[in-house]
Amino acid sequence: MTPLKLTHLPFVTHLPFISLPFSYHPSLPPLQMAKYGDPTFPSIATVPSNSVIVSNIHFIDYVNTALLTAASYGLGFVGGKPVRVPSALMGASIGLTGGFCLAYQNSFQRFKGFRDNSKEVAKYGTAASRLVHANYMKLDDKERMLNYERFADPFVSVADVPVTGVETE
């Protein structure tokens, strides 16, 4: 008996937009990562930690999460006629999860420079200014460790990169 492959199912071969690994078909294009352009704002961290991203979620992101949760609760209540309350609670949990994911994504994009990040730049500085050798050498060991825990930025020499407004040697 031959094993059943998902690509042998008729609905998978007729939907060319499905390009998940379990439904890969030779006629489909190869899987690729999403490509982003260059950030339009200064980058704050090359690899920000989860705790920094979550701690810098803006108030409007919390409002959006609450609105999405409330709307999902109402939609679950209206749509779940035989069992309204459990459907509403499930809808609220889905809305809360989706709202948190959107808030996390917005905060991450601010750290990477794809959204307006003037508040974060004023608070943390840019990645280029933290990685300049003269600025890095001013930090004591505790501040260096805190910098590494927050941003996973080990010292990388960027002496050839001109940075304005930052003291260099």
Buried (B, 14 or more C-beta within 10 A) or exposed (E): EEEEEBBEEEEBBEEEEBBEEEBBBEEBEEEEEEEEEEBEBBBBBBEBBEEBBEEBBBEEBEEBBEEBBBBBBBBBBEEBEEEEEEBBBBBBBBBBBBBBEBBBBBBBBBBBBBBEBEEBBEEBBBBBBBBBBEBBEEBEEEEBEEBEEBBEBEBEEBEEEEBEEBEEE
